Amino acid sequence: MKKKKEGLSRLLEIAGQKKGLLLLAGLLSVGSAMCMLVPYWAVYEVLKELLLHGSNPVLANGTEMIRWGWIALGGLVGGLVLLYAALMSSHVAAFRILYGLRVRLSEHIGKLPLGYLNNTSIGSIKKKMDQNIEKIEGFIAHTIPDLVNVIATVAVMFVIFFSLNVWLTVACLTVVVLSLFLQFSNFMGKKAKEFMRVYYDAQERMSTSAVQYVRGMPIVKIFGQSVYSFRQFNAEIQAYKTFALKCCDTYQNGMIAFTVLLGSMVTFILPMGILLLNANPQSLSLAAVWLFFIIMGPGVASPIYKLTFLGGNTREINEGVARIDRILERQPIPEPEHPQVPERYDIEFRHVSFFYENTEQGTRTKVLHDINFKAQQGEITALVGPSGSGKSTVANLIPRFWNVEQGEILIGGVNIKQIATAELMDTVSFVFQDTFLFYDT
């Protein structure tokens, strides 16, 4: 059995639906990263020229320094143009993937039995189809090209660092490794995964309560009440606030330590440079390299910051994708292999029993027991009974909003399970007791 993909691999699988555009975006991001480093190298060359002629700056090659200035400008412009092209490619891929994912999710939900919708709040489904999918757009359109850009930038910078001086590079690398270890142990462990699950649960509950509150707004206004009168909505907002504060308190110390450590790159470079210069005080080239590290070293912090935040965003997106996958994994009502079309339209229930099942609470409520009747074509048949006796359930079973487990329902002598859904929907007409109007002409 093929193992189901999760986390980043699942995100990349979704993103891989437009591999060509994403590969182009990645290559353009790498090119942008290379170009963006050109100005830093130009600064190094200018500083080296000035330092080598520090005793007599007039001897410095002004033409060469101006040339490096133009090279720096060209690198900056080229980097921005390539970055724009990369983001355009990734955005086109993202919106195409999102369109397909939304259509697929909508069609799948439309094929699920009504039991799923009864056990799942509207607010929860809305959040999955809206916010969770939008976060995937952010991952594909921004995170992927940014991730490629950051990795390329850091890799090239350390290649340059190692080519200039190993010991100064080790000082920089020590800071990066320690800070990354600190951050990833903070945000990528089991505790972070549990926090993300609770965060999504809290958001879905708040979204559900908000929908219910808006629906009940006329009653709230009539009785002159405020948001506090809707206890559930207020309770969910307060619960979300409590969770958010707890999350901030949990990560506060680790985030402060990470920020301070990564921001102290020069603190490690300075003593290492002094030790090296003490061993070789006459080396102007070593002094130039040390100066380059002092300027460029802190520049490593920016892409590392971005890398860690991308990791945190990926954890959040993972949870959203997992919830979307749980919807797609639900089995729709099966279609018949050899569909039949009824030739007449009398409706017959034969020994039908039905349970409402709540999978989240693990409960089964029996609504119908051994129901037998026949509604003849051309006659009016009324179902009469007290509220909750199962009249609406009987009506909902005819178009297979739920599947009957015991007994069978026939239209024109054909079991409804042998009628294609499209044909069944064309056969059965409804006037619902709850009015729902589409926003249209």
C-alpha positions in Angstrom: 0.0 0.0 0.0 1.4 3.4 -1.0 2.2 5.6 2.0 0.1 8.8 2.1 2.2 11.9 1.8 2.1 14.4 4.6 3.5 17.8 5.5 6.0 19.5 3.1 6.0 16.5 0.7 2.2 16.8 0.4 2.4 20.5 -0.2 5.1 20.0 -2.9 2.8 17.3 -4.5 0.0 19.8 -4.7 2.4 22.4 -6.1 3.8 19.9 -8.6 0.6 20.1 -10.6 2.2 23.0 -12.4 5.8 21.8 -12.4 7.0 23.8 -15.4 6.0 27.2 -14.1 7.3 26.4 -10.6 10.6 25.1 -12.0 10.9 28.3 -14.0 10.1 30.3 -10.9 12.8 28.4 -9.0 15.5 29.0 -11.6 14.6 32.7 -11.8 14.8 33.0 -8.0 18.3 31.4 -8.1 19.3 33.9 -10.7 17.9 36.8 -8.7 19.8 35.6 -5.6 23.1 35.6 -7.6 22.5 39.1 -8.9 21.6 40.5 -5.5 25.0 39.4 -4.2 26.9 41.3 -6.9 26.6 44.7 -5.1 28.1 43.1 -1.9 31.1 41.8 -3.9 31.4 45.2 -5.6 31.6 46.9 -2.1 34.3 44.4 -1.1 36.4 45.2 -4.2 36.1 49.0 -3.7 37.0 48.6 0.0 40.0 46.4 -0.9 41.2 49.0 -3.4 40.9 51.8 -0.8 42.6 49.7 1.9 45.5 48.7 -0.2 46.2 52.4 -0.9 45.2 53.7 2.5 48.4 55.6 3.0 47.9 57.4 -0.2 44.3 57.3 -1.5 45.2 59.3 -4.6 46.8 56.1 -6.0 43.6 54.2 -5.8 42.2 53.2 -9.2 39.1 55.5 -9.5 38.1 54.1 -12.9 38.1 50.6 -11.5 36.0 51.6 -8.5 33.5 53.4 -10.7 33.3 50.2 -12.9 32.4 48.2 -9.8 29.8 50.8 -8.9 28.1 50.2 -12.3 28.4 46.4 -11.9 26.7 46.8 -8.5 23.8 48.8 -10.0 23.5 46.2 -12.8 23.4 43.4 -10.4 20.7 45.1 -8.3 18.5 45.9 -11.3 19.0 42.4 -12.7 18.1 40.8 -9.4 14.9 42.8 -9.1 13.8 42.0 -12.7 14.5 38.3 -12.2 12.7 38.3 -8.8 9.6 39.9 -10.5 9.6 37.3 -13.2 9.9 34.5 -10.6 7.0 35.8 -8.6 4.9 36.2 -11.7 5.5 32.6 -12.7 4.8 31.3 -9.2 1.6 33.4 -8.9 0.3 32.1 -12.2 0.9 28.5 -11.1 -0.6 29.2 -7.6 -3.9 30.6 -8.9 -4.3 27.8 -11.4 -3.7 25.2 -8.7 -6.1 27.0 -6.4 -8.8 27.2 -9.0 -8.5 23.4 -9.6 -8.4 22.7 -5.9 -11.5 24.8 -5.1 -13.5 23.2 -7.9 -12.4 19.7 -6.9 -13.3 20.4 -3.2 -16.7 21.9 -4.1 -17.6 19.0 -6.4 -16.5 16.4 -3.8 -18.6 18.1 -1.0 -21.5 18.1 -3.4 -21.2 14.3 -3.8 -21.0 13.6 0.0 -24.0 12.4 1.9 -25.9 15.1 3.9 -24.7 13.3 7.1 -21.3 14.9 6.6 -22.8 18.4 6.4 -25.0 17.8 9.4 -22.0 16.7 11.5 -19.8 19.6 10.2 -20.4 23.3 10.8 -20.8 25.7 7.9 -18.1 27.9 9.4 -15.7 25.0 9.5 -16.3 24.1 5.8 -16.1 27.8 4.8 -12.7 28.2 6.5 -11.3 25.1 4.8 -12.5 26.2 1.4 -11.5 29.9 1.9 -8.6 30.5 4.3 -6.9 27.1 4.2 -6.8 27.1 0.4 -5.6 30.7 0.4 -2.7 29.7 2.6 -1.7 27.1 -0.1 -1.6 30.0 -2.5 0.8 31.8 -0.2 3.0 28.7 -0.1 3.1 28.2 -3.8 3.3 31.9 -4.9 5.7 33.2 -2.2 7.2 30.4 0.0 8.6 28.2 -2.8 10.4 31.0 -4.7 11.5 32.7 -1.4 12.8 29.3 -0.1 14.8 28.8 -3.3 16.1 32.3 -3.1 17.1 32.1 0.5 18.8 28.7 0.2 20.7 29.9 -3.0 21.7 33.2 -1.2 23.0 31.5 1.9 24.8 28.7 0.0 26.6 31.2 -2.3 27.5 33.5 0.5 29.1 30.7 2.5 31.0 29.5 -0.7 32.4 33.0 -1.0 33.1 33.1 2.8 35.0 29.8 2.7 37.0 31.0 -0.4 38.1 34.1 1.5 38.8 32.8 5.0 37.9 29.5 6.7 38.2 30.6 10.4 36.0 33.7 9.9 33.5 31.5 8.0 33.4 29.0 10.9 32.6 31.9 13.3 29.6 32.9 11.1 28.5 29.3 10.6 28.5 28.7 14.4 26.0 31.5 14.9 23.8 30.3 12.0 23.7 26.6 13.2 23.0 27.5 16.8 20.2 30.0 15.9 18.6 27.5 13.5 18.7 24.7 16.0 17.1 27.0 18.6 14.4 28.1 16.3 13.5 24.8 14.7 13.4 23.0 18.1 11.0 25.8 19.1 8.6 25.8 16.1 8.9 22.4 14.5 8.5 19.9 17.4 5.5 18.0 18.7 4.4 20.9 20.8 4.3 23.2 17.8 2.3 20.7 15.9 -0.2 20.4 18.7 -0.4 24.2 19.0 -1.2 24.4 15.3 -4.0 21.9 15.6 -5.5 23.8 18.5 -5.1 27.0 16.6 -7.1 25.7 13.6 -9.7 24.2 15.9 -10.2 27.6 17.6 -10.4 29.4 14.3 -13.0 27.0 13.0 -15.1 27.3 16.1 -14.9 31.0 16.0 -15.9 31.0 12.3 -18.9 28.8 13.0 -20.1 31.0 15.9 -19.6 34.1 13.7 -21.9 32.6 11.0 -24.5 31.7 13.5 -24.3 35.2 15.1 -24.8 36.9 11.8 -27.8 34.7 11.0 -29.2 35.7 14.4 -28.5 39.4 14.0 -32.2 40.4 13.5 -33.2 38.8 16.8 -30.2 40.5 18.5 -31.1 43.9 17.2 -34.9 43.5 18.0 -34.1 42.9 21.6 -31.4 45.6 21.8 -28.7 43.2 22.7 -24.9 43.2 21.9 -22.4 40.7 20.9 -22.1 39.6 24.6 -25.7 38.3 24.4 -24.5 35.7 22.0 -22.7 33.6 24.6 -21.2 31.1 22.2 -19.6 33.7 19.9 -18.2 35.6 22.9 -16.9 32.4 24.5 -15.1 31.4 21.3 -13.5 34.8 20.9 -12.3 34.7 24.5 -11.0 31.2 24.0 -9.0 32.2 20.9 -7.5 35.2 22.8 -6.5 32.9 25.7 -4.8 30.5 23.3 -3.0 33.2 21.4 -1.6 34.7 24.6 -0.5 31.2 25.8 1.2 30.6 22.5 3.1 33.9 22.7 4.2 33.2 26.3 5.4 29.8 25.3 7.5 31.0 22.4 8.6 34.3 23.8 12.0 33.2 25.4 13.0 31.1 22.5 12.3 33.8 20.0 14.2 36.4 22.0 17.2 34.1 22.3 17.1 33.4 18.6 16.9 37.1 17.6 19.7 38.1 19.9 22.0 35.3 18.8 21.4 35.8 15.1 21.8 39.6 15.5 25.2 39.1 17.2 27.1 37.9 14.2 29.7 40.7 14.4 30.3 39.8 18.0 31.8 36.5 16.8 33.5 37.9 13.8 35.4 40.7 15.6 37.4 38.6 18.1 38.2 35.9 15.4 39.5 38.7 13.1 41.6 40.2 15.9 43.2 36.8 16.6 44.0 36.3 12.9 45.5 39.8 12.5 47.6 39.4 15.6 49.1 36.3 14.0 49.7 38.2 10.7 49.7 42.0 11.4 51.2 43.0 8.1 48.6 41.4 5.8 46.4 44.1 4.2 44.5 41.4 2.2 43.5 39.8 5.5 42.4 43.1 6.9 40.3 43.6 3.7 38.7 40.2 4.1 38.0 40.9 7.8 36.3 44.1 6.8 34.3 42.3 4.2 33.1 39.8 6.8 32.1 42.6 9.2 30.0 44.1 6.4 28.6 40.9 4.9 28.3 38.7 8.0 25.2 40.5 9.4 23.8 40.2 5.9 23.4 36.5 6.4 20.9 37.2 9.2 18.3 38.5 6.9 17.8 35.3 4.7 18.1 33.1 7.9 15.3 35.1 9.5 13.2 34.6 6.4 14.1 30.9 6.3 12.8 30.3 9.9 9.6 32.2 9.3 9.0 30.2 6.1 9.4 27.1 8.3 6.7 28.4 10.7 4.4 29.2 7.8 4.9 25.8 6.4 3.8 24.1 9.6 0.6 26.2 9.6 -0.1 25.4 6.0 0.5 21.6 6.7 -2.4 21.6 9.2 -4.7 23.3 6.7 -3.8 20.9 3.9 -4.3 17.9 6.3 -7.9 19.2 7.0 -8.6 19.6 3.3 -7.3 16.1 2.6 -9.6 14.7 5.3 -12.6 16.1 3.3 -11.3 14.6 0.1 -10.8 11.2 1.7 -14.5 10.9 2.7 -16.3 8.6 0.4 -19.1 10.0 -1.7 -22.3 8.2 -2.3 -21.5 5.4 -4.8 -22.8 5.6 -8.3 -24.3 2.5 -9.9 -22.1 0.6 -12.4 -25.1 0.0 -14.7 -27.6 2.8 -14.0 -31.3 2.3 -14.7 -34.0 4.9 -15.7 -37.5 4.5 -14.1 -40.3 4.5 -16.6 -43.0 5.5 -14.1 -42.9 7.6 -10.9 -44.6 5.9 -8.0 -42.5 5.9 -4.8 -42.3 2.8 -2.6 -40.6 2.3 0.8 -39.9 -1.4 1.7 -38.9 -2.2 5.3 -36.8 1.0 5.5 -34.9 1.7 8.8 -32.5 4.6 9.2 -30.1 6.0 11.8 -28.5 9.4 12.1 -24.9 8.9 12.8 -22.6 11.5 14.4 -19.0 10.3 13.7 -17.4 13.1 15.9 -19.5 12.2 19.0 -19.7 8.5 18.1 -23.5 8.3 18.4 -26.3 6.7 16.3 -29.9 7.9 16.6 -32.6 5.7 15.2 -35.2 7.8 13.3 -37.1 5.3 11.1 -38.0 1.7 11.8 -39.4 -0.7 9.3 -41.2 1.9 7.2 -43.5 0.5 4.4 -45.7 2.6 2.1 -46.3 3.4 -1.5 -47.1 6.8 -3.0 -48.9 6.2 -6.3 -48.0 8.2 -9.4 -50.7 10.9 -10.2 -51.9 11.1 -6.5 -51.1 13.4 -3.6 -49.5 11.6 -0.7 -49.1 13.5 2.6 -46.9 12.5 5.5 -48.5 13.6 8.7 -46.9 13.4 12.2 -45.5 15.4 15.1 -42.3 17.3 14.9 -39.3 15.0 14.9 -41.2 11.9 13.8 -39.1 11.5 10.6 -41.2 13.2 7.9 -38.3 15.3 6.5 -36.0 12.3 6.8 -38.3 10.2 4.6 -38.3 13.0 2.0 -34.5 13.4 2.2 -34.0 9.6 1.7 -35.8 9.6 -1.7 -33.1 11.6 -3.6 -30.3 9.7 -1.7 -29.2 12.6 0.5 -28.4 9.7 2.8 -27.9 6.0 1.9 -30.4 3.6 3.3 -28.7 0.8 5.3 -31.8 -1.3 5.9 -34.6 -1.9 3.4 -34.9 -0.2 0.0 -36.6 2.7 -1.7 -37.9 2.4 -5.3 -39.1 4.9 -7.9 -41.1 3.2 -10.6 -40.0 -0.2 -9.4 -36.3 0.8 -9.7 -34.1 0.9 -6.5 -32.8 4.5 -6.2 -29.3 3.0 -5.7 -29.5 1.9 -9.3 -30.4 5.3 -10.6 -27.6 7.7 -11.5 -27.4 10.8 -9.3 -28.0 13.2 -12.2 -31.0 11.3 -13.3 -32.3 11.1 -9.7 -32.0 14.8 -9.3 -33.9 15.4 -12.5 -36.6 13.0 -11.3 -37.2 14.5 -7.8 -38.3 18.0 -7.1 -38.2 19.8 -3.7 -39.7 22.8 -2.0 -37.6 23.1 1.2 -39.1 24.5 4.4 -35.8 26.4 4.9 -35.5 29.1 2.2 -32.2 29.5 0.5 -31.7 31.9 -2.4 -28.7 32.2 -4.7 -27.3 35.7 -5.2 -28.4 35.9 -8.8 -31.1 37.4 -11.1 
